[in-house]
Amino acid sequence: MNSQLLKRLSIAALMALLAGGLAACDNDQGPAESAGESIDDSMESAGESIEEAGENIQDAAED
């Protein structure tokens, strides 16, 4: 086989794999993914509350 032909076939195969990978991605969330996002949101909210409480304690200590 010609090296240029082999190179073109390799590029075509790579592009086909990438296109197939994109087609396999969907936006439908399952129950586990929804639960995980809910937990992430809850943990972020709790972290912000703790940070705010720490700032309030620091402000009170400065006064």
C-alpha positions, 0 to 999 in steps of 0.5 A: 500500500502507498504510504499516503493512502495509508495515512488518508485511511488512518485519518478517515478511520479516526474521524469516523471514531470521533463522529461515532463517539459524539453520536453516542453522547446523549443528554438524557440523565438517569436517576443516578446522575440526577441524584449526584447533581443534587448531592453536588448542589447540596454540598456546595450550598453547605460549603457556602453556608460554612464559609459565611458562618466563618466570616461572621465569626471572624467579623465578630472577633474583630469587633 
